[in-house]
C-alpha cells in the first residue's frame, strides 16, 4: 500500500513538471514573440509616418510675401523686333527751345499737345540706340515709330520739359552743346544726370556750336571728339549720335564723326531719315509752332 502511494505521488510530481514545462514554454513563446509584434507595428507606423511626410512635403508650401521691383521700362525687347522687307523711313523730329518768341521756340502747351497726339496715334518713341538698330538692321519694334530730338540743351528742357516728358511718358533725346553745360541758359551737369535718370537720352551737338564745314580739320576733330568725351564723363555713356550745328558739314566731317566713335550724324535736311542717305547724313523733320493735330501727324508720317 505504501509502495502504491509512493508511485502515485511520483506520477503526480512528473505530471506537474510536464505541465510546468508547457506553461513555461507558452510564457516564453509569448515573451519572445512580443518584439516581433512590436517590430511589425513599428514598421507599419514608420511606413505610415513616411507616407504622411511625403504627402506633407508634396503639399504646396505657403507663399512668402515677395516684393517685386516695379517695371519702369516701356522698351520693346529687341527679340520682338521685326525685320522689314522694304527700307525703313524714320521720322526724326527736330525741336529746339520750349517757349515763345521765334520759330525755334515751341510753346509749352503746343508741345504737350504734340507729345499727346503721338501717344494717341500709337507711336513708339525711340532711343538713340534703338534708332541705330532701326536704320542699320532695318528692324522695327512696331509699325509707327518716331525719334524726338531737341537741339542745344536749353535750360527749359529741365524746368518745363522734364515735367512734361514725365507726364506724357515721352522718350526724347537732347543734343547737348558740351561747352555750354553750366551756362545760365543751358543745362547743368546735375540737371543732365537727373534727366538721364528719368529716361531722357543725350547726344552730342559739338563743343562750341560752330558750323563744322567752315572749320579747319583739326578744329573739327576737336569739336567732335571732345564733346563726346565730355558727355561721356557726365552721363557715364558716350553718345552714339552727333547733330551737326545748323546742319552744316562736309566730307571731312563725316570721316571725323566716324573716327570719334559716333554711329549716326543728324543734319537739318528736311525729310524722313533712311539708311540710304548715309548713317552720318540723316534727314530730320523740323516742327514749327502752330500745328493742328492733323497737320502735325501728317508731318510725322510723310516728313513734310
C-alpha positions as CSV (number, residue, x, y, z in Angstrom):
1,X,0.0,0.0,0.0
2,X,2.8,2.3,0.9
3,X,4.5,1.4,-2.3
4,X,1.5,2.2,-4.3
5,X,1.2,5.6,-2.6
6,X,4.7,6.5,-3.5
7,X,4.1,5.6,-7.1
8,X,1.1,7.8,-7.2
9,X,2.9,10.7,-5.7
10,X,5.8,10.3,-8.1
11,X,3.4,10.2,-11.0
12,X,1.7,13.4,-9.8
13,X,5.1,15.1,-9.4
14,X,6.0,14.1,-13.0
15,X,2.7,15.4,-14.3
16,X,3.2,18.7,-12.5
17,X,6.7,19.0,-14.1
18,X,5.3,18.4,-17.5
19,X,2.5,20.9,-17.0
20,X,5.1,23.4,-15.7
21,X,7.2,23.0,-18.8
22,X,4.2,23.6,-21.0
23,X,3.2,26.7,-19.1
24,X,6.8,28.0,-19.2
25,X,7.1,27.3,-22.9
26,X,3.9,29.2,-23.6
27,X,5.1,32.1,-21.4
28,X,8.5,32.0,-23.2
29,X,6.8,32.0,-26.6
30,X,4.7,35.0,-25.7
31,X,7.6,36.9,-24.4
32,X,9.8,36.0,-27.4
33,X,7.1,36.8,-29.9
34,X,6.4,40.3,-28.4
35,X,9.4,42.1,-30.0
36,X,8.4,40.7,-33.4
37,X,4.9,42.1,-33.0
38,X,6.3,45.4,-31.8
39,X,8.7,45.5,-34.8
40,X,5.8,44.9,-37.2
41,X,3.8,47.6,-35.6
42,X,6.8,49.9,-35.7
43,X,7.3,49.1,-39.4
44,X,3.7,49.9,-40.1
45,X,3.9,53.1,-38.1
46,X,7.2,54.1,-39.8
47,X,5.7,53.4,-43.2
48,X,2.6,55.5,-42.3
49,X,4.7,58.3,-41.0
50,X,6.9,58.2,-44.1
51,X,3.8,58.4,-46.3
52,X,2.4,61.2,-44.3
53,X,5.7,63.0,-44.5
54,X,5.8,62.6,-48.3
55,X,2.2,63.9,-48.6
56,X,3.0,66.8,-46.4
57,X,6.1,67.6,-48.5
58,X,4.1,67.4,-51.7
59,X,1.6,69.9,-50.5
60,X,2.2,73.4,-51.8
61,X,4.0,75.5,-49.2
62,X,2.6,78.8,-48.1
63,X,4.0,81.5,-50.4
64,X,6.0,84.2,-48.8
65,X,5.2,87.8,-49.4
66,X,7.6,88.7,-52.3
67,X,8.1,92.3,-53.1
68,X,8.9,92.6,-56.8
69,X,10.6,95.7,-58.3
70,X,8.2,97.8,-60.3
71,X,8.7,97.6,-64.1
72,X,9.5,101.1,-65.2
73,X,10.8,100.4,-68.7
74,X,8.4,100.6,-71.6
75,X,11.0,99.5,-74.1
76,X,10.1,96.7,-76.5
77,X,12.7,94.0,-76.3
78,X,14.9,93.6,-79.5
79,X,13.9,89.9,-79.6
80,X,10.4,91.1,-80.6
81,X,11.5,93.5,-83.3
82,X,10.6,92.6,-86.9
83,X,12.9,92.6,-90.0
84,X,11.3,94.7,-92.8
85,X,11.2,93.7,-96.4
86,X,11.5,97.4,-97.6
87,X,13.8,100.1,-96.3
88,X,12.6,101.8,-93.2
89,X,11.9,105.5,-93.3
90,X,12.2,107.1,-89.8
91,X,10.8,110.5,-88.8
92,X,13.4,112.2,-86.6
93,X,11.6,115.2,-85.2
94,X,13.7,118.4,-84.6
95,X,12.9,120.9,-81.9
96,X,15.0,123.5,-80.0
97,X,13.7,125.6,-77.2
98,X,10.4,125.5,-75.2
99,X,8.7,128.9,-75.1
100,X,7.6,131.7,-77.3
101,X,9.4,134.2,-79.4
102,X,10.6,132.7,-82.7
103,X,10.1,129.6,-84.9
104,X,12.8,127.8,-82.9
105,X,10.7,128.0,-79.8
106,X,7.8,125.7,-79.3
107,X,5.1,127.0,-76.8
108,X,4.7,124.6,-73.9
109,X,1.0,123.9,-74.5
110,X,1.6,123.1,-78.1
111,X,4.5,120.8,-77.4
112,X,2.4,118.9,-74.8
113,X,-0.4,118.6,-77.3
114,X,2.0,117.2,-79.9
115,X,3.5,114.6,-77.5
116,X,0.0,113.6,-76.5
117,X,-1.1,113.3,-80.2
118,X,1.9,110.9,-80.8
119,X,0.8,108.7,-77.9
120,X,-2.8,108.7,-79.1
121,X,-1.8,107.8,-82.6
122,X,0.2,104.8,-81.2
123,X,3.8,106.0,-81.9
124,X,6.7,104.3,-80.2
125,X,9.4,106.8,-79.4
126,X,13.0,105.6,-80.0
127,X,16.2,106.0,-78.0
128,X,19.4,106.7,-80.0
129,X,20.5,103.1,-79.6
130,X,17.1,101.9,-80.9
131,X,17.2,104.4,-83.8
132,X,20.6,103.0,-84.8
133,X,19.1,99.4,-84.8
134,X,16.2,100.6,-87.0
135,X,18.4,102.1,-89.6
136,X,21.4,99.8,-89.5
137,X,19.4,96.5,-89.4
138,X,16.1,97.6,-91.0
139,X,14.2,96.3,-88.0
140,X,11.3,97.9,-86.2
141,X,9.6,97.3,-82.8
142,X,6.2,98.2,-84.4
143,X,4.7,99.9,-87.4
144,X,4.6,103.5,-86.0
145,X,8.0,104.8,-84.7
146,X,9.5,108.3,-84.2
147,X,12.7,109.7,-82.8
148,X,12.2,113.0,-80.9
149,X,15.2,115.3,-80.7
150,X,15.9,118.7,-79.1
151,X,19.0,120.7,-80.1
152,X,21.3,122.8,-77.9
153,X,20.3,121.8,-74.4
154,X,18.3,124.9,-73.3
155,X,17.5,125.2,-69.6
156,X,13.8,125.0,-70.5
157,X,14.4,121.3,-71.2
158,X,14.7,120.8,-67.4
159,X,12.4,123.4,-66.0
160,X,9.5,122.9,-68.4
161,X,10.4,119.9,-70.5
162,X,11.2,117.3,-67.9
163,X,7.9,117.5,-66.0
164,X,6.1,117.4,-69.4
165,X,8.1,114.4,-70.6
166,X,7.3,112.5,-67.4
167,X,3.6,113.5,-67.5
168,X,3.2,112.3,-71.1
169,X,5.6,109.3,-70.7
170,X,7.6,110.6,-73.7
171,X,11.1,109.4,-74.7
172,X,13.2,112.3,-76.1
173,X,16.8,112.9,-76.9
174,X,18.7,116.2,-76.2
175,X,21.6,117.1,-78.5
176,X,23.8,118.9,-76.0
177,X,26.4,121.6,-76.7
178,X,29.1,120.3,-74.3
179,X,30.9,123.6,-74.0
180,X,27.8,125.4,-72.8
181,X,26.9,123.0,-70.0
182,X,26.6,125.0,-66.8
183,X,26.0,128.4,-68.5
184,X,23.0,130.4,-67.4
185,X,20.9,129.4,-70.4
186,X,21.9,125.8,-70.7
187,X,21.6,122.7,-68.6
188,X,24.0,122.0,-65.7
189,X,25.7,118.6,-65.3
190,X,23.4,117.8,-62.4
191,X,20.4,118.6,-64.5
192,X,21.6,116.3,-67.2
193,X,22.1,113.5,-64.7
194,X,18.7,114.0,-63.3
195,X,17.1,114.0,-66.7
196,X,19.0,110.9,-67.7
197,X,17.7,109.1,-64.6
198,X,14.2,110.0,-65.9
199,X,14.7,108.3,-69.3
200,X,15.9,111.4,-71.2
201,X,18.7,110.5,-73.6
202,X,21.6,112.7,-74.7
203,X,23.6,113.1,-77.9
204,X,26.3,115.5,-79.0
205,X,25.9,118.9,-80.6
206,X,29.7,119.6,-80.6
207,X,31.6,121.7,-78.1
208,X,31.0,125.2,-79.4
209,X,28.1,125.0,-81.9
210,X,30.1,126.3,-84.8
211,X,29.5,125.5,-88.5
212,X,31.8,122.5,-88.9
213,X,32.2,122.9,-92.7
214,X,33.9,126.3,-92.1
215,X,36.4,125.0,-89.6
216,X,39.9,123.7,-90.1
217,X,40.1,119.9,-90.0
218,X,41.9,119.9,-86.6
219,X,39.2,122.0,-85.1
220,X,36.5,119.8,-86.5
221,X,38.1,116.8,-84.9
222,X,38.4,118.6,-81.6
223,X,34.7,119.7,-81.7
224,X,33.5,116.2,-82.4
225,X,35.8,114.2,-80.1
226,X,35.9,116.5,-77.0
227,X,32.2,116.9,-76.9
228,X,31.7,113.1,-76.9
229,X,34.2,112.7,-74.2
230,X,32.7,115.4,-72.0
231,X,29.2,114.0,-72.3
232,X,30.5,110.5,-71.5
233,X,32.0,111.9,-68.3
234,X,28.7,113.5,-67.3
235,X,26.3,110.7,-68.3
236,X,28.6,107.6,-68.0
237,X,27.8,106.7,-71.6
238,X,29.4,108.1,-74.7
239,X,26.7,109.3,-77.1
240,X,26.3,107.4,-80.4
241,X,24.9,110.4,-82.3
242,X,26.2,113.8,-83.4
243,X,23.8,116.5,-84.5
244,X,25.7,119.0,-86.7
245,X,25.2,122.7,-85.7
246,X,22.9,124.4,-88.2
247,X,23.1,121.1,-90.2
248,X,26.4,122.2,-91.7
249,X,29.1,119.5,-92.6
250,X,31.4,118.4,-95.3
251,X,33.1,115.2,-96.4
252,X,35.8,115.5,-93.7
253,X,33.1,115.9,-91.1
254,X,31.6,112.5,-91.9
255,X,35.0,110.9,-91.6
256,X,35.8,112.6,-88.3
257,X,32.4,111.7,-86.8
258,X,33.0,108.1,-87.5
259,X,36.6,108.2,-86.2
260,X,35.3,109.9,-83.0
261,X,33.1,106.9,-82.3
262,X,29.7,108.2,-83.4
263,X,27.4,105.8,-85.2
264,X,25.0,108.4,-86.6
265,X,25.1,112.0,-87.8
266,X,22.0,114.2,-87.9
267,X,21.5,117.1,-90.4
268,X,18.8,119.6,-90.9
269,X,17.9,118.4,-94.4
270,X,14.1,118.1,-94.4
271,X,12.6,114.7,-94.8
272,X,12.3,111.2,-93.3
273,X,15.6,109.5,-92.4
274,X,16.8,106.4,-94.3
275,X,19.9,104.3,-94.3
276,X,20.4,105.1,-98.0
277,X,21.2,108.7,-97.0
278,X,24.3,107.5,-95.2
279,X,24.3,106.9,-91.4
280,X,26.2,110.2,-90.9
281,X,23.9,112.4,-93.0
282,X,20.4,111.6,-91.8
283,X,17.5,113.9,-92.6
284,X,15.2,115.4,-89.9
285,X,11.7,116.8,-89.7
286,X,11.6,120.3,-88.4
287,X,8.5,121.0,-86.2
288,X,7.3,124.6,-86.2
289,X,4.7,126.2,-83.9
290,X,1.1,126.4,-84.9
291,X,0.5,122.8,-85.9
292,X,-3.0,121.3,-86.0
293,X,-3.4,117.7,-84.9
294,X,-4.0,116.5,-88.4
295,X,-1.2,118.7,-89.8
296,X,1.3,117.5,-87.2
297,X,0.5,113.8,-87.7
298,X,0.8,114.2,-91.4
299,X,4.2,115.9,-91.0
300,X,5.4,113.0,-88.8
301,X,4.2,110.4,-91.3
302,X,5.5,112.0,-94.5
303,X,8.3,114.3,-93.4
304,X,6.8,117.5,-95.0
